[in-house]
Amino acid sequence: MMVPVKLGQIEFKSKLLLAPMAGICNIPFRLLMEDLGAGGTVSELVSCHGINHGNKRTLDMLKIHPMEQVVGLQLFGEDVDAMARAAEVAESFNPGWLDINMGCPVNKVVTKGGGSALMKEMEKLGPLFEGMRAKMKTPLSIKIRTGWDQDHRNAREVMKIARESGIEWVAIHGRTRTQQYTGLADWNFIEEIAAEKILPLIGNGDLHHPILVNERLKKTQTDALMIARGALRNPFIFLESLDSEYAHKKKSDFLGADYWEVIERLWSYVAETFEDERMLLVQARKLIVWFAAGFPHSAAFRGQVFSAQTAQDTFKITEDYFLSLGSSQKSINYDEAFMSSGHG
Ligand SMILES: Cc1cc2nc3c(=O)[nH]c(=O)nc-3n(C[C@H](O)[C@H](O)[C@H](O)COP(=O)(O)O)c2cc1C
């Protein structure tokens, strides 16, 4: 059941939110996930410098669809003035809130001082948060990691500075920067900080299966949870995680035909957002192939999708595949690494 939860000034439709993902959390995917039970969504990371240079591709990333209900825009950068100026521009696109990326482990971002490198520069944080706040009307949140490395897990200290500098809530991916995507998210650490109630906290990391999410929801001290990779292979993860019967059933009610319905909807959202056929294919194809993961013959299907030349052929091949699945259950091997790199 979807029970709304308020973090700072924002009311989310439920405690289960879609986490930001570069190249994925654009309008079509965010709309689709809201339709399928996400309590709120966040854009992919957007460069403050790209915004300030008026780069068209960057500005397009700030667009929000009128049908989106609870959505934030995430900015990345390292410089107070640049971030504050970009925040003003981003706000003109009417997001519910803005978020600062403080978790990206990618070298290109970190070497310039952005993403998770911000967690190493504690003295810069107060001025950064306050400088942005001074230019903004909407709430400001941050998304962090537990720390830079195992010996410097300073999430708690970062949250205290955030609390003093007008940040409304914090989302935390339970790994250090050095871990990147290896090992496991440290939920003991997340729960310890959550119990201290420094600021509202959203927990994130490795919630890849509805049963795991459901168990975490029952015992967590955090205020909400964020799911990233889990939604890529199972677009029904929000609905299933909120269904208290799911844990007893232990299997999904959603079959190939349901996935096809979701893909038709995704396709129309993608076609509306990206008018160019090549972009339509790039955006739709990857999600279609992830949605197929775990169904019979998905590897052969993947090959067919990537060799199809036109949008029309891709659509037909996809329809035939998903409708041919009948009552076959999807079976995902969660022990296999999946998408072990990203920007947060
Ligand atoms: C492909 C990909 C792209 C990502 N891009 C972003 C991003 O733009 N901003 C961000 O804060 N986190 C980003 N992340 C991190 C996720 O939001 C999340 O913190 C991380 O994947 C752990 O959650 P999960 O185990 O549910 O996937 C990305 C992750 C992936 C896999």
The ligand as an SDF file (V2000), in Angstrom:
LIG
                    3D

 31 33  0  0  0  0  0  0  0  0999 V2000
   24.1580    3.3300  -14.2160 C   0  0  0  0  0  0  0  0  0  0  0  0
   24.1410    4.0830  -12.9240 C   0  0  0  0  0  0  0  0  0  0  0  0
   24.1250    5.4660  -12.9380 C   0  0  0  0  0  0  0  0  0  0  0  0
   24.0980    6.1840  -11.7350 C   0  0  0  0  0  0  0  0  0  0  0  0
   24.0460    7.5390  -11.7940 N   0  0  0  0  0  0  0  0  0  0  0  0
   23.9030    8.2580  -10.6260 C   0  0  0  0  0  0  0  0  0  0  0  0
   23.7320    9.6740  -10.6490 C   0  0  0  0  0  0  0  0  0  0  0  0
   23.6540   10.3050  -11.7050 O   0  0  0  0  0  0  0  0  0  0  0  0
   23.6520   10.3140   -9.4530 N   0  0  0  0  0  0  0  0  0  0  0  0
   23.7090    9.6530   -8.2510 C   0  0  0  0  0  0  0  0  0  0  0  0
   23.6340   10.2690   -7.1960 O   0  0  0  0  0  0  0  0  0  0  0  0
   23.8560    8.3060   -8.2140 N   0  0  0  0  0  0  0  0  0  0  0  0
   23.9420    7.6020   -9.3630 C   0  0  0  0  0  0  0  0  0  0  0  0
   24.0490    6.2390   -9.3180 N   0  0  0  0  0  0  0  0  0  0  0  0
   24.0460    5.5550   -8.0080 C   0  0  0  0  0  0  0  0  0  0  0  0
   22.6590    5.0790   -7.6210 C   0  0  0  0  0  0  0  0  0  0  0  0
   21.7680    6.1610   -7.4300 O   0  0  0  0  0  0  0  0  0  0  0  0
   22.7130    4.2230   -6.3310 C   0  0  0  0  0  0  0  0  0  0  0  0
   23.2440    5.0320   -5.2980 O   0  0  0  0  0  0  0  0  0  0  0  0
   23.5960    2.9820   -6.4620 C   0  0  0  0  0  0  0  0  0  0  0  0
   23.3970    2.3380   -7.7150 O   0  0  0  0  0  0  0  0  0  0  0  0
   23.2790    1.9700   -5.3370 C   0  0  0  0  0  0  0  0  0  0  0  0
   21.9120    1.6180   -5.3560 O   0  0  0  0  0  0  0  0  0  0  0  0
   21.3800    0.2250   -5.9860 P   0  0  0  0  0  0  0  0  0  0  0  0
   22.1260   -0.8810   -5.3190 O   0  0  0  0  0  0  0  0  0  0  0  0
   19.9020    0.2250   -5.7010 O   0  0  0  0  0  0  0  0  0  0  0  0
   21.6950    0.2580   -7.4430 O   0  0  0  0  0  0  0  0  0  0  0  0
   24.1010    5.5000  -10.4950 C   0  0  0  0  0  0  0  0  0  0  0  0
   24.1290    4.1060  -10.4950 C   0  0  0  0  0  0  0  0  0  0  0  0
   24.1330    3.3910  -11.6840 C   0  0  0  0  0  0  0  0  0  0  0  0
   24.1460    1.8890  -11.6350 C   0  0  0  0  0  0  0  0  0  0  0  0
  1  2  1  0
  2  3  1  0
  2 30  2  0
  3  4  2  0
  4  5  1  0
  4 28  1  0
  5  6  2  0
  6  7  1  0
  6 13  1  0
  7  8  2  0
  7  9  1  0
  9 10  1  0
 10 11  2  0
 10 12  1  0
 12 13  2  0
 13 14  1  0
 14 15  1  0
 14 28  1  0
 15 16  1  0
 16 17  1  0
 16 18  1  0
 18 19  1  0
 18 20  1  0
 20 21  1  0
 20 22  1  0
 22 23  1  0
 23 24  1  0
 24 25  2  0
 24 26  1  0
 24 27  1  0
 28 29  2  0
 29 30  1  0
 30 31  1  0
M  END
$$$$
